[in-house]
Amino acid sequence: MTLVRHAESRRSETPTGVMTTLASPTLGGARSSIWRTEGNPGVKGPVHTFDVEQIWTFLEGEATIELDGETSTAGPGDTAVLPAHATRQLTAGPQGYTAIVTAPADAHAWTPGDTGNKVTPPWIA
């Protein structure tokens, strides 16, 4: 067993919010990654695609999720399963949102039209 202490969690900040890695291959040696995402109020995230499924459980606030042209709004207690290879964009509600997210640790993301530049975000690695 590996116990990752709260003080060991890793924080990554972007213009859209803060991702706090709770476990990943480089934090606890996990094969899957789990992180907390705090979306800044009213901010629209980038349009992007992942090559793996992600599962988002919203704890506070709300977010609008656009997935391959379909739009849904998620709030506290809602869980969104985002399939692999679906183009997505999240927009935080007026109070922002907090969610717990999990995905396989070998996940890669890219922006539409830029499949040659696939990256593993630092909060997943």
C-alpha positions as CSV (number, residue, x, y, z in Angstrom):
1,M,0.0,0.0,0.0
2,T,1.1,3.5,-0.7
3,L,-0.3,6.3,1.4
4,V,-0.1,9.7,-0.3
5,R,-0.3,12.4,2.3
6,H,-2.2,15.6,1.6
7,A,1.0,17.6,1.9
8,E,2.5,15.5,-0.9
9,S,-0.3,16.4,-3.4
10,R,0.9,18.2,-6.5
11,R,-0.7,21.5,-7.6
12,S,-0.8,22.6,-11.3
13,E,-2.3,26.0,-12.1
14,T,-3.5,27.0,-15.6
15,P,-5.5,30.1,-16.7
16,T,-8.7,28.0,-16.3
17,G,-8.2,26.7,-12.8
18,V,-6.2,24.5,-10.5
19,M,-5.6,20.8,-10.7
20,T,-4.3,19.0,-7.6
21,T,-2.9,15.6,-8.2
22,L,-4.0,13.1,-5.5
23,A,-2.4,10.0,-7.0
24,S,-0.6,9.2,-10.3
25,P,2.4,7.2,-11.5
26,T,4.8,9.9,-10.2
27,L,2.8,10.4,-7.0
28,G,2.2,7.1,-5.2
29,G,3.0,4.9,-8.1
30,A,-0.6,4.4,-9.2
31,R,-1.6,3.0,-12.6
32,S,-4.6,5.3,-12.7
33,S,-4.6,9.0,-11.9
34,I,-7.0,11.0,-9.8
35,W,-7.0,14.7,-9.3
36,R,-9.2,17.5,-7.9
37,T,-10.1,20.3,-10.4
38,E,-11.2,23.7,-9.3
39,G,-12.6,25.7,-12.3
40,N,-12.3,29.5,-12.1
41,P,-15.7,31.2,-12.1
42,G,-17.1,31.8,-15.6
43,V,-14.0,30.6,-17.4
44,K,-14.2,28.6,-20.6
45,G,-11.6,25.8,-20.9
46,P,-9.8,24.9,-24.1
47,V,-11.4,22.7,-26.7
48,H,-9.5,19.4,-26.6
49,T,-9.6,15.7,-26.9
50,F,-8.3,12.8,-24.7
51,D,-7.5,9.3,-25.9
52,V,-8.9,7.8,-22.8
53,E,-12.2,7.9,-20.9
54,Q,-12.4,10.4,-18.0
55,I,-14.8,10.3,-15.1
56,W,-15.7,13.6,-13.5
57,T,-17.7,13.9,-10.2
58,F,-18.8,17.4,-9.4
59,L,-18.6,18.4,-5.7
60,E,-19.4,22.1,-5.8
61,G,-20.6,24.7,-8.2
62,E,-21.5,23.8,-11.8
63,A,-20.0,23.4,-15.2
64,T,-21.4,23.3,-18.7
65,I,-19.8,20.4,-20.7
66,E,-19.8,20.5,-24.5
67,L,-19.0,17.0,-25.8
68,D,-19.0,16.5,-29.6
69,G,-21.5,19.2,-30.0
70,E,-23.9,18.1,-27.2
71,T,-24.2,20.3,-24.2
72,S,-25.0,19.4,-20.6
73,T,-24.8,21.1,-17.3
74,A,-23.4,19.3,-14.2
75,G,-23.7,20.3,-10.6
76,P,-23.0,19.0,-7.1
77,G,-23.3,15.2,-7.0
78,D,-23.4,14.7,-10.7
79,T,-21.0,12.4,-12.5
80,A,-20.0,12.8,-16.2
81,V,-18.4,10.0,-18.1
82,L,-16.5,11.5,-21.0
83,P,-15.6,8.9,-23.6
84,A,-12.2,8.7,-25.3
85,H,-11.7,10.6,-28.5
86,A,-14.7,12.9,-27.9
87,T,-14.0,16.6,-28.4
88,R,-14.8,18.5,-25.2
89,Q,-14.9,21.9,-23.6
90,L,-15.9,22.8,-20.0
91,T,-17.2,26.2,-18.9
92,A,-17.3,26.9,-15.2
93,G,-20.5,28.4,-13.8
94,P,-20.7,31.8,-12.1
95,Q,-19.3,30.4,-8.9
96,G,-16.8,28.0,-10.6
97,Y,-16.8,24.3,-9.8
98,T,-14.9,21.7,-7.9
99,A,-14.7,18.1,-9.2
100,I,-12.8,14.9,-8.6
101,V,-11.5,13.4,-11.9
102,T,-10.0,10.1,-12.8
103,A,-8.4,8.6,-15.9
104,P,-5.8,6.1,-16.9
105,A,-2.4,7.4,-16.2
106,D,-1.2,7.0,-19.8
107,A,-3.7,9.6,-21.1
108,H,-2.8,12.0,-23.9
109,A,-4.6,15.2,-24.8
110,W,-4.5,17.4,-27.9
111,T,-6.4,20.2,-29.5
112,P,-8.4,19.6,-32.7
113,G,-6.3,19.6,-35.8
114,D,-3.1,19.1,-33.8
115,T,-2.9,15.3,-33.3
116,G,0.9,15.4,-33.7
117,N,1.2,17.3,-30.5
118,K,-0.3,14.9,-27.9
119,V,0.7,15.6,-24.3
120,T,0.1,14.0,-20.9
121,P,-1.0,16.9,-18.7
122,P,1.2,17.2,-15.6
123,W,-1.7,16.5,-13.1
124,I,-2.1,13.1,-14.8
125,A,1.6,12.0,-15.0
